[in-house]
């Protein structure tokens, strides 16, 4: 699973954390995407940025 397909940025994860993301099932990824969509909808236009990374 590439970082482009996930609704979160793995830049701050350890190698072990990235391995976990890469092992997620399609169903788990769908849940992450659904959570991200709901958070985005609730947040409106407000988004924080720090050193080029987005936090949600």
KOLGU-4560 file (N, C-alpha, C; in nm, 3 decimals, padded with zeros to 5 digits):
<recs>
<n_xx: 00.085 n_yy: -00.117 n_zz: 00.000 ca_xx: 00.000 ca_yy: 00.000 ca_zz: 00.000 c_xx: 00.089 c_yy: 00.123 c_zz: 00.000 mol: A seq: 1 type: UNK>
<n_xx: 00.073 n_yy: 00.207 n_zz: -00.095 ca_xx: 00.157 ca_yy: 00.327 ca_zz: -00.102 c_xx: 00.100 c_yy: 00.437 c_zz: -00.012 mol: A seq: 2 type: UNK>
<n_xx: 00.187 n_yy: 00.531 n_zz: 00.026 ca_xx: 00.143 ca_yy: 00.645 ca_zz: 00.107 c_xx: 00.035 c_yy: 00.724 c_zz: 00.037 mol: A seq: 3 type: UNK>
<n_xx: 00.038 n_yy: 00.727 n_zz: -00.097 ca_xx: -00.059 ca_yy: 00.804 ca_zz: -00.174 c_xx: -00.201 c_yy: 00.750 c_zz: -00.154 mol: A seq: 4 type: UNK>
<n_xx: -00.214 n_yy: 00.622 n_zz: -00.123 ca_xx: -00.346 ca_yy: 00.560 ca_zz: -00.110 c_xx: -00.402 c_yy: 00.570 c_zz: 00.031 mol: A seq: 5 type: UNK>
<n_xx: -00.319 n_yy: 00.608 n_zz: 00.127 ca_xx: -00.362 ca_yy: 00.616 ca_zz: 00.266 c_xx: -00.401 c_yy: 00.758 c_zz: 00.304 mol: A seq: 6 type: UNK>
<n_xx: -00.501 n_yy: 00.772 n_zz: 00.392 ca_xx: -00.545 ca_yy: 00.905 ca_zz: 00.432 c_xx: -00.462 c_yy: 00.965 c_zz: 00.545 mol: A seq: 7 type: UNK>
<n_xx: -00.338 n_yy: 00.924 n_zz: 00.557 ca_xx: -00.251 ca_yy: 00.981 ca_zz: 00.659 c_xx: -00.108 c_yy: 00.980 c_zz: 00.609 mol: A seq: 8 type: UNK>
<n_xx: -00.028 n_yy: 01.063 n_zz: 00.671 ca_xx: 00.111 ca_yy: 01.080 ca_zz: 00.628 c_xx: 00.200 c_yy: 00.992 c_zz: 00.715 mol: A seq: 9 type: UNK>
<n_xx: 00.275 n_yy: 00.904 n_zz: 00.654 ca_xx: 00.360 ca_yy: 00.811 ca_zz: 00.730 c_xx: 00.499 c_yy: 00.867 c_zz: 00.756 mol: A seq: 10 type: UNK>
<n_xx: 00.523 n_yy: 00.993 n_zz: 00.724 ca_xx: 00.656 ca_yy: 01.051 ca_zz: 00.736 c_xx: 00.711 c_yy: 01.043 c_zz: 00.879 mol: A seq: 11 type: UNK>
<n_xx: 00.626 n_yy: 01.049 n_zz: 00.979 ca_xx: 00.671 ca_yy: 01.048 ca_zz: 01.118 c_xx: 00.669 c_yy: 00.909 c_zz: 01.181 mol: A seq: 12 type: UNK>
<n_xx: 00.635 n_yy: 00.807 n_zz: 01.105 ca_xx: 00.629 ca_yy: 00.671 ca_zz: 01.159 c_xx: 00.766 c_yy: 00.605 c_zz: 01.157 mol: A seq: 13 type: UNK>
<n_xx: 00.783 n_yy: 00.513 n_zz: 01.249 ca_xx: 00.904 ca_yy: 00.431 ca_zz: 01.249 c_xx: 00.892 c_yy: 00.330 c_zz: 01.135 mol: A seq: 14 type: UNK>
<n_xx: 01.001 n_yy: 00.260 n_zz: 01.110 ca_xx: 00.998 ca_yy: 00.154 ca_zz: 01.008 c_xx: 00.893 c_yy: 00.050 c_zz: 01.044 mol: A seq: 15 type: UNK>
<n_xx: 00.880 n_yy: 00.019 n_zz: 01.172 ca_xx: 00.779 ca_yy: -00.078 ca_zz: 01.216 c_xx: 00.638 c_yy: -00.026 c_zz: 01.190 mol: A seq: 16 type: UNK>
<n_xx: 00.617 n_yy: 00.103 n_zz: 01.216 ca_xx: 00.486 ca_yy: 00.163 ca_zz: 01.191 c_xx: 00.451 c_yy: 00.161 c_zz: 01.043 mol: A seq: 17 type: UNK>
<n_xx: 00.549 n_yy: 00.191 n_zz: 00.958 ca_xx: 00.525 ca_yy: 00.186 ca_zz: 00.813 c_xx: 00.494 c_yy: 00.043 c_zz: 00.768 mol: A seq: 18 type: UNK>
<n_xx: 00.559 n_yy: -00.054 n_zz: 00.830 ca_xx: 00.532 ca_yy: -00.194 ca_zz: 00.797 c_xx: 00.388 c_yy: -00.231 c_zz: 00.832 mol: A seq: 19 type: UNK>
<n_xx: 00.339 n_yy: -00.178 n_zz: 00.944 ca_xx: 00.200 ca_yy: -00.203 ca_zz: 00.981 c_xx: 00.107 c_yy: -00.145 c_zz: 00.875 mol: A seq: 20 type: UNK>
<n_xx: 00.132 n_yy: -00.020 n_zz: 00.834 ca_xx: 00.048 ca_yy: 00.042 ca_zz: 00.731 c_xx: 00.049 c_yy: -00.040 c_zz: 00.602 mol: A seq: 21 type: UNK>
<n_xx: 00.165 n_yy: -00.088 n_zz: 00.565 ca_xx: 00.177 ca_yy: -00.166 ca_zz: 00.442 c_xx: 00.102 c_yy: -00.298 c_zz: 00.450 mol: A seq: 22 type: UNK>
<n_xx: 00.078 n_yy: -00.347 n_zz: 00.571 ca_xx: 00.011 ca_yy: -00.476 ca_zz: 00.588 c_xx: -00.140 c_yy: -00.464 c_zz: 00.606 mol: A seq: 23 type: UNK>
<n_xx: -00.194 n_yy: -00.341 n_zz: 00.605 ca_xx: -00.338 ca_yy: -00.324 ca_zz: 00.625 c_xx: -00.418 c_yy: -00.388 c_zz: 00.512 mol: A seq: 24 type: UNK>
<n_xx: -00.532 n_yy: -00.443 n_zz: 00.550 ca_xx: -00.622 ca_yy: -00.501 ca_zz: 00.450 c_xx: -00.700 c_yy: -00.389 c_zz: 00.380 mol: A seq: 25 type: UNK>
<n_xx: -00.763 n_yy: -00.423 n_zz: 00.270 ca_xx: -00.846 ca_yy: -00.324 ca_zz: 00.198 c_xx: -00.958 c_yy: -00.274 c_zz: 00.288 mol: A seq: 26 type: UNK>
<n_xx: -01.013 n_yy: -00.362 n_zz: 00.371 ca_xx: -01.120 ca_yy: -00.323 ca_zz: 00.463 c_xx: -01.069 c_yy: -00.223 c_zz: 00.567 mol: A seq: 27 type: UNK>
<n_xx: -00.950 n_yy: -00.246 n_zz: 00.621 ca_xx: -00.892 ca_yy: -00.154 ca_zz: 00.719 c_xx: -00.863 c_yy: -00.018 c_zz: 00.655 mol: A seq: 28 type: UNK>
<n_xx: -00.815 n_yy: -00.019 n_zz: 00.534 ca_xx: -00.788 ca_yy: 00.107 ca_zz: 00.463 c_xx: -00.918 c_yy: 00.182 c_zz: 00.438 mol: A seq: 29 type: UNK>
<n_xx: -01.023 n_yy: 00.109 n_zz: 00.403 ca_xx: -01.154 ca_yy: 00.172 ca_zz: 00.381 c_xx: -01.203 c_yy: 00.240 c_zz: 00.508 mol: A seq: 30 type: UNK>
<n_xx: -01.180 n_yy: 00.177 n_zz: 00.623 ca_xx: -01.220 ca_yy: 00.238 ca_zz: 00.751 c_xx: -01.139 c_yy: 00.365 c_zz: 00.776 mol: A seq: 31 type: UNK>
<n_xx: -01.008 n_yy: 00.361 n_zz: 00.754 ca_xx: -00.926 ca_yy: 00.481 ca_zz: 00.771 c_xx: -00.974 c_yy: 00.594 c_zz: 00.681 mol: A seq: 32 type: UNK>
<n_xx: -01.005 n_yy: 00.562 n_zz: 00.556 ca_xx: -01.053 ca_yy: 00.664 ca_zz: 00.463 c_xx: -01.187 c_yy: 00.722 c_zz: 00.507 mol: A seq: 33 type: UNK>
<n_xx: -01.275 n_yy: 00.637 n_zz: 00.559 ca_xx: -01.405 ca_yy: 00.683 ca_zz: 00.606 c_xx: -01.389 c_yy: 00.775 c_zz: 00.727 mol: A seq: 34 type: UNK>
<n_xx: -01.301 n_yy: 00.741 n_zz: 00.818 ca_xx: -01.275 ca_yy: 00.825 ca_zz: 00.935 c_xx: -01.218 c_yy: 00.960 c_zz: 00.890 mol: A seq: 35 type: UNK>
<n_xx: -01.122 n_yy: 00.956 n_zz: 00.798 ca_xx: -01.062 ca_yy: 01.081 ca_zz: 00.747 c_xx: -01.168 c_yy: 01.169 c_zz: 00.682 mol: A seq: 36 type: UNK>
<n_xx: -01.256 n_yy: 01.108 n_zz: 00.603 ca_xx: -01.362 ca_yy: 01.185 ca_zz: 00.537 c_xx: -01.453 c_yy: 01.252 c_zz: 00.640 mol: A seq: 37 type: UNK>
<n_xx: -01.490 n_yy: 01.179 n_zz: 00.745 ca_xx: -01.578 ca_yy: 01.235 ca_zz: 00.848 c_xx: -01.509 c_yy: 01.348 c_zz: 00.924 mol: A seq: 38 type: UNK>
<n_xx: -01.380 n_yy: 01.332 n_zz: 00.953 ca_xx: -01.305 ca_yy: 01.437 ca_zz: 01.021 c_xx: -01.297 c_yy: 01.561 c_zz: 00.932 mol: A seq: 39 type: UNK>
<n_xx: -01.268 n_yy: 01.541 n_zz: 00.804 ca_xx: -01.262 ca_yy: 01.653 ca_zz: 00.709 c_xx: -01.395 c_yy: 01.726 c_zz: 00.701 mol: A seq: 40 type: UNK>
<n_xx: -01.503 n_yy: 01.651 n_zz: 00.697 ca_xx: -01.635 ca_yy: 01.713 ca_zz: 00.688 c_xx: -01.667 c_yy: 01.793 c_zz: 00.814 mol: A seq: 41 type: UNK>
<n_xx: -01.627 n_yy: 01.743 n_zz: 00.929 ca_xx: -01.653 ca_yy: 01.811 ca_zz: 01.056 c_xx: -01.566 c_yy: 01.934 c_zz: 01.073 mol: A seq: 42 type: UNK>
<n_xx: -01.445 n_yy: 01.931 n_zz: 01.018 ca_xx: -01.349 ca_yy: 02.039 ca_zz: 01.037 c_xx: -01.376 c_yy: 02.159 c_zz: 00.949 mol: A seq: 43 type: UNK>
<n_xx: -01.443 n_yy: 02.140 n_zz: 00.839 ca_xx: -01.467 ca_yy: 02.251 ca_zz: 00.748 c_xx: -01.339 c_yy: 02.291 c_zz: 00.678 mol: A seq: 44 type: UNK>
<n_xx: -01.313 n_yy: 02.421 n_zz: 00.670 ca_xx: -01.198 ca_yy: 02.472 ca_zz: 00.596 c_xx: -01.073 c_yy: 02.489 c_zz: 00.681 mol: A seq: 45 type: UNK>
<n_xx: -01.078 n_yy: 02.456 n_zz: 00.808 ca_xx: -00.964 ca_yy: 02.476 ca_zz: 00.896 c_xx: -00.871 c_yy: 02.355 c_zz: 00.888 mol: A seq: 46 type: UNK>
<n_xx: -00.743 n_yy: 02.381 n_zz: 00.863 ca_xx: -00.643 ca_yy: 02.275 ca_zz: 00.857 c_xx: -00.511 c_yy: 02.331 c_zz: 00.906 mol: A seq: 47 type: UNK>
<n_xx: -00.439 n_yy: 02.256 n_zz: 00.987 ca_xx: -00.310 ca_yy: 02.300 ca_zz: 01.040 c_xx: -00.196 c_yy: 02.240 c_zz: 00.958 mol: A seq: 48 type: UNK>
<n_xx: -00.092 n_yy: 02.318 n_zz: 00.943 ca_xx: 00.027 ca_yy: 02.272 ca_zz: 00.871 c_xx: 00.150 c_yy: 02.301 c_zz: 00.955 mol: A seq: 49 type: UNK>
<n_xx: 00.242 n_yy: 02.208 n_zz: 00.957 ca_xx: 00.368 ca_yy: 02.226 ca_zz: 01.027 c_xx: 00.477 c_yy: 02.159 c_zz: 00.945 mol: A seq: 50 type: UNK>
<n_xx: 00.574 n_yy: 02.233 n_zz: 00.902 ca_xx: 00.684 ca_yy: 02.181 ca_zz: 00.823 c_xx: 00.636 c_yy: 02.100 c_zz: 00.702 mol: A seq: 51 type: UNK>
<n_xx: 00.532 n_yy: 02.145 n_zz: 00.638 ca_xx: 00.483 ca_yy: 02.080 ca_zz: 00.518 c_xx: 00.396 c_yy: 01.959 c_zz: 00.542 mol: A seq: 52 type: UNK>
<n_xx: 00.368 n_yy: 01.923 n_zz: 00.667 ca_xx: 00.285 ca_yy: 01.806 ca_zz: 00.697 c_xx: 00.148 c_yy: 01.853 c_zz: 00.742 mol: A seq: 53 type: UNK>
<n_xx: 00.046 n_yy: 01.782 n_zz: 00.702 ca_xx: -00.091 ca_yy: 01.811 ca_zz: 00.745 c_xx: -00.125 c_yy: 01.724 c_zz: 00.865 mol: A seq: 54 type: UNK>
<n_xx: -00.194 n_yy: 01.782 n_zz: 00.959 ca_xx: -00.240 ca_yy: 01.707 ca_zz: 01.076 c_xx: -00.391 c_yy: 01.711 c_zz: 01.080 mol: A seq: 55 type: UNK>
<n_xx: -00.452 n_yy: 01.598 n_zz: 01.108 ca_xx: -00.597 ca_yy: 01.591 ca_zz: 01.116 c_xx: -00.638 c_yy: 01.520 c_zz: 01.241 mol: A seq: 56 type: UNK>
</recs>
